[in-house]
C-alpha cells in the first residue's frame, strides 16, 4: 500500500502533480490504466507490451515498482518536490533517489 504521497511542482509551467510512494493497488487491479490516467504514456505502453507477452502476470511486478517509475518520470520532466506526507529525506532514502526540493515553495522544507 502506498505509505506516503509526494507533491510535485513544475517551476516553469506551474503544474502540480501528486505521486504515491509504495505498493500500487491501482496498478495491481487495473493494470496500465493508472499510468494512462496520470499522463505517463510511455509507462502505460511499456506495461501493455509486457502484459501482452506475460498474459497479464506482469501486473504483479508492476504493482511493486510502478509508483517509483512514476516519480522518476516526473523528475525527468523537471518537477520538483513541493511537499510530502512524510519526511522528504526519508522518502528519498526509501526510493534510493535524490528528490530535488522546490526552493520557491517553502512547504517542501517543512515536510
Steps between C-alpha positions, in 0.01 A plus 500: 500500500623850427627629832567860397418754233743747345375831361687622193511845342641588158694828536450617140139399431360512853335158461438300816505120522482245780682168506437221750797311643483127565288212373251592226165331550359689203765354270438151639124528444483711183829429321618783275196728551644695798807586290275608214283717726807662660634594156795261520450371147841336458446307823154392383638377167779306675245340732267402213778343294643303792150397617429368150807275507442384859122457465441765767724353769732799480240702693623323813849638443389845388290537816826509694699726266257729317478782755880534496490500118249786515716703741798455264280611210396818683859581596605447138239754390650758735260481793629581848370394841274761656378290792437150628298311758826365647854630545646568155851382594353172628302455177813577301683220683208258454484570126881500471496821297558868554179698528572862407312750715322796347674794667222739390245308707587501871252222583750249355745585776246445779407143406 
